[in-house]
Amino acid sequence: MRKRASGYGLWERAVQRGGVGHTAAAFTILNAVGRIAHADDDDVLASLALSTRASLLRQAGRHDAAAPLDGRALVYVGADPGDDPWHRAAVLDAMVGLAADDLGLLRFDAARRLLARARRMMNDRDDDWFAGRRPRLRVEWVSAELAVYTGRPASACHHADAAMRLCEADDTPERHRVKTQLIAAAAAAAAGDVDIARDLAAHVTTRARDAGLLPLLWASLALRRGFDPADQGVEADLARVRAELIARGVPFPADTGGAGRPGMGTHR
């Protein structure tokens, strides 16, 4: 499902560039998308540009900087999903983004409320990827992370399993499949299934490297370092990937050295 306006094609390009870690390039494209949205008075496109920019900041652990952008994105489109699939997708992207921002800022109750609102807005009968399964998948990602961080491992595994089922359709992009496996690894670790979590995380590392998905490669290595801080190979890989991401414009917070909590559950 595509809009034929040039701004939407540029937006899709920005999403693709961000997904492989070319963040500076994605930001530059999003600047152009924002100008087109303003010139065309297109609130949906403006919202998508803002929430995408926010997702790239969360990917770097900058939840504090992402939250105002997601808030502005939601203001553009309002909280009513309506009938147009693009509008519904923009509303859900902004709302789930805000939930992920709150999670990263440890505002767990606020994140839970936003996820509940998003679930009420979703159309579970819509099997289309962009405005149907994709938003539902993002809700399951953030719900799983919320459960991990609030000490509910069974709930985390439940949401991770739901996410895995949403990825079964053939049109699911590889980036979303890999990220879902990363979420499953984190959930398994929270549940105490460390061997399963190690295997899943190692598989994510391989798949992300093969697909050129540097942000997910970095996140998988960060998770694996948590399993075994003495693993010098993982530590060296993590440093190399971090350096490459910085070279591509990922704005890691200065006080974390790029090794803080990965924004696992927030990217498109």
C-alpha positions as CSV (number, residue, x, y, z in Angstrom):
1,M,0.0,0.0,0.0
2,R,1.6,3.3,-1.1
3,K,0.7,6.8,-1.7
4,R,1.8,8.1,-5.0
5,A,3.0,11.5,-3.7
6,S,6.8,11.9,-3.8
7,G,6.9,12.7,-0.1
8,Y,5.8,9.3,0.9
9,G,8.4,7.7,-1.3
10,L,11.1,9.8,0.4
11,W,9.7,8.8,3.8
12,E,10.0,5.1,2.9
13,R,13.6,5.8,1.8
14,A,14.3,7.4,5.2
15,V,12.9,4.4,7.0
16,Q,15.1,2.1,5.0
17,R,18.2,4.1,5.6
18,G,17.5,4.3,9.3
19,G,17.0,0.6,9.5
20,V,20.5,-0.1,8.3
21,G,22.0,2.5,10.6
22,H,22.6,5.4,8.1
23,T,21.0,7.8,10.6
24,A,22.5,11.0,9.3
25,A,21.3,10.2,5.8
26,A,17.8,9.4,7.2
27,F,17.6,12.7,9.1
28,T,18.5,14.6,5.9
29,I,15.8,12.8,4.0
30,L,13.3,13.4,6.8
31,N,14.1,17.2,6.6
32,A,13.0,17.1,3.0
33,V,9.9,15.0,3.9
34,G,9.0,17.6,6.5
35,R,9.3,20.5,3.9
36,I,7.1,18.6,1.5
37,A,4.5,17.9,4.2
38,H,4.4,21.6,5.1
39,A,4.1,22.7,1.5
40,D,1.3,20.2,0.8
41,D,-0.4,20.8,4.1
42,D,-0.2,17.0,4.7
43,D,-0.6,16.3,8.4
44,V,-0.2,12.5,8.0
45,L,3.1,12.9,6.2
46,A,4.3,15.4,8.8
47,S,3.3,13.0,11.6
48,L,5.2,10.1,10.0
49,A,8.3,12.2,9.5
50,L,8.3,13.3,13.2
51,S,7.6,9.8,14.6
52,T,10.3,8.3,12.3
53,R,12.8,10.9,13.6
54,A,11.8,10.0,17.1
55,S,12.3,6.3,16.4
56,L,15.9,7.0,15.2
57,L,16.6,8.9,18.4
58,R,15.2,6.0,20.6
59,Q,17.3,3.6,18.6
60,A,20.3,5.5,20.1
61,G,18.9,5.5,23.6
62,R,17.7,9.1,23.3
63,H,14.2,8.6,24.7
64,D,14.1,12.1,26.3
65,A,14.7,13.7,22.9
66,A,12.2,11.4,21.1
67,A,9.3,12.0,23.4
68,P,8.5,15.6,22.3
69,L,8.7,14.6,18.6
70,D,6.2,11.8,19.1
71,G,4.0,14.2,21.0
72,R,4.0,16.6,18.0
73,A,3.4,13.7,15.7
74,L,0.3,12.7,17.6
75,V,-0.9,16.4,17.6
76,Y,-0.8,16.5,13.8
77,V,-3.1,13.5,13.4
78,G,-5.1,13.4,16.6
79,A,-6.1,10.3,18.6
80,D,-8.9,9.1,16.3
81,P,-7.5,6.5,13.9
82,G,-10.3,7.0,11.4
83,D,-10.8,4.9,8.3
84,D,-7.9,5.8,6.2
85,P,-5.1,3.3,6.6
86,W,-2.3,5.8,6.3
87,H,-3.9,8.0,9.0
88,R,-4.4,5.0,11.3
89,A,-0.8,4.0,10.8
90,A,0.4,7.5,11.7
91,V,-1.7,7.7,14.8
92,L,-0.5,4.3,16.0
93,D,3.1,5.0,15.2
94,A,3.0,8.2,17.3
95,M,1.1,6.6,20.2
96,V,3.3,3.5,20.4
97,G,6.3,5.7,20.0
98,L,5.2,7.7,23.0
99,A,4.7,4.4,25.0
100,A,8.3,3.4,24.1
101,D,9.6,6.8,25.1
102,D,7.8,6.5,28.5
103,L,9.3,3.0,28.9
104,G,12.8,4.2,28.2
105,L,12.2,7.0,30.8
106,L,11.0,4.5,33.3
107,R,7.4,5.9,33.3
108,F,5.9,2.5,33.3
109,D,2.3,3.3,34.1
110,A,2.2,5.9,31.4
111,A,3.6,3.4,28.9
112,R,1.0,0.8,29.9
113,R,-1.9,3.3,29.4
114,L,-0.7,4.3,26.0
115,L,-0.3,0.7,24.9
116,A,-3.8,-0.1,26.1
117,R,-5.1,2.9,24.0
118,A,-3.2,1.7,21.0
119,R,-4.7,-1.8,21.3
120,R,-8.2,-0.4,21.4
121,M,-7.5,1.4,18.1
122,M,-6.1,-1.5,16.2
123,N,-8.0,-3.4,13.6
124,D,-7.2,-7.1,14.3
125,R,-8.9,-8.1,11.1
126,D,-6.6,-6.1,8.9
127,D,-3.9,-8.4,7.6
128,D,-2.3,-5.7,5.5
129,W,1.3,-5.2,6.6
130,F,1.7,-1.4,6.8
131,A,-1.4,-0.3,8.8
132,G,-2.5,-3.7,10.1
133,R,0.1,-6.2,11.2
134,R,3.0,-3.8,11.5
135,P,1.4,-1.6,14.2
136,R,0.2,-4.7,16.1
137,L,3.8,-6.0,16.0
138,R,5.2,-2.8,17.4
139,V,2.6,-2.9,20.2
140,E,3.8,-6.5,21.1
141,W,7.4,-5.4,21.0
142,V,7.0,-2.6,23.4
143,S,4.6,-4.6,25.6
144,A,7.2,-7.4,25.9
145,E,9.9,-4.8,26.8
146,L,7.6,-3.3,29.4
147,A,7.0,-6.7,30.9
148,V,10.7,-7.3,31.1
149,Y,11.4,-4.1,32.8
150,T,8.6,-4.5,35.3
151,G,9.5,-8.0,36.3
152,R,6.8,-9.9,34.5
153,P,8.7,-12.6,32.5
154,A,5.6,-14.7,31.7
155,S,3.9,-11.7,30.2
156,A,7.1,-10.8,28.3
157,C,7.2,-14.3,26.7
158,H,3.5,-14.1,25.9
159,H,4.0,-10.8,24.0
160,A,7.1,-12.1,22.3
161,D,5.2,-15.2,21.1
162,A,2.4,-13.0,19.8
163,A,5.0,-11.0,17.9
164,M,6.5,-14.1,16.4
165,R,3.1,-15.2,15.1
166,L,2.6,-11.8,13.4
167,C,5.9,-12.3,11.5
168,E,4.8,-15.6,10.0
169,A,3.3,-14.0,6.8
170,D,5.6,-14.0,3.8
171,D,5.5,-10.2,3.3
172,T,7.1,-9.5,6.8
173,P,10.4,-7.6,6.2
174,E,13.6,-9.2,7.4
175,R,14.3,-6.3,9.7
176,H,11.0,-6.9,11.6
177,R,11.7,-10.7,11.8
178,V,15.1,-10.1,13.2
179,K,14.0,-7.6,15.7
180,T,11.2,-9.9,16.9
181,Q,13.8,-12.6,17.5
182,L,15.8,-10.1,19.5
183,I,12.7,-9.3,21.7
184,A,12.2,-13.0,22.1
185,A,15.8,-13.4,23.4
186,A,15.3,-10.6,25.9
187,A,12.0,-12.2,27.1
188,A,13.7,-15.6,27.4
189,A,16.5,-14.1,29.5
190,A,14.0,-12.4,31.8
191,A,12.2,-15.8,32.2
192,G,15.5,-17.4,33.3
193,D,15.9,-19.4,30.1
194,V,19.5,-18.2,29.6
195,D,20.6,-20.9,27.2
196,I,17.7,-20.2,24.9
197,A,18.3,-16.5,25.2
198,R,22.0,-16.9,24.3
199,D,21.1,-19.0,21.2
200,L,18.5,-16.5,20.0
201,A,20.7,-13.5,20.5
202,A,23.6,-15.2,18.7
203,H,21.2,-16.0,15.8
204,V,20.1,-12.4,15.7
205,T,23.7,-11.3,15.5
206,T,24.2,-13.5,12.5
207,R,21.0,-12.5,10.7
208,A,21.5,-8.8,11.4
209,R,25.1,-8.9,10.1
210,D,24.1,-10.8,7.0
211,A,21.3,-8.3,6.3
212,G,23.4,-5.2,7.1
213,L,21.1,-4.2,9.9
214,L,23.7,-2.5,12.1
215,P,21.3,-1.1,14.8
216,L,20.0,-4.6,15.5
217,L,23.5,-6.0,15.3
218,W,24.5,-3.6,18.0
219,A,21.5,-4.4,20.1
220,S,22.1,-8.1,19.9
221,L,25.8,-7.7,20.9
222,A,24.8,-5.5,23.8
223,L,22.4,-8.2,25.0
224,R,25.0,-10.9,24.6
225,R,27.6,-8.8,26.5
226,G,25.1,-8.7,29.4
227,F,25.1,-12.5,29.4
228,D,28.9,-12.8,29.5
229,P,30.7,-9.5,30.2
230,A,34.0,-11.4,30.0
231,D,33.5,-12.4,26.3
232,Q,36.2,-10.3,24.6
233,G,35.0,-11.2,21.1
234,V,31.6,-9.8,21.7
235,E,33.1,-6.7,23.4
236,A,35.4,-6.1,20.5
237,D,32.5,-6.5,18.0
238,L,30.3,-4.2,20.0
239,A,33.0,-1.5,19.9
240,R,33.5,-1.9,16.2
241,V,29.8,-1.7,15.4
242,R,29.4,1.3,17.8
243,A,32.2,3.1,16.0
244,E,30.5,2.4,12.6
245,L,27.2,3.6,13.8
246,I,28.7,6.8,15.1
247,A,30.3,7.3,11.8
248,R,26.9,6.9,10.2
249,G,25.4,9.6,12.4
250,V,23.8,7.7,15.3
251,P,23.6,10.2,18.2
252,F,24.5,8.1,21.1
253,P,24.3,10.0,24.5
254,A,27.7,11.2,25.5
255,D,27.5,9.7,29.0
256,T,26.9,6.1,27.9
257,G,29.7,5.5,25.4
258,G,27.1,4.1,23.1
259,A,26.7,1.1,25.3
260,G,23.5,2.0,27.1
261,R,20.1,0.3,26.9
262,P,19.4,-0.4,23.2
263,G,16.1,0.9,21.9
264,M,15.1,-2.6,20.8
265,G,11.4,-2.2,20.6
266,T,10.9,1.1,18.8
267,H,12.1,1.2,15.3
268,R,9.8,0.6,12.3
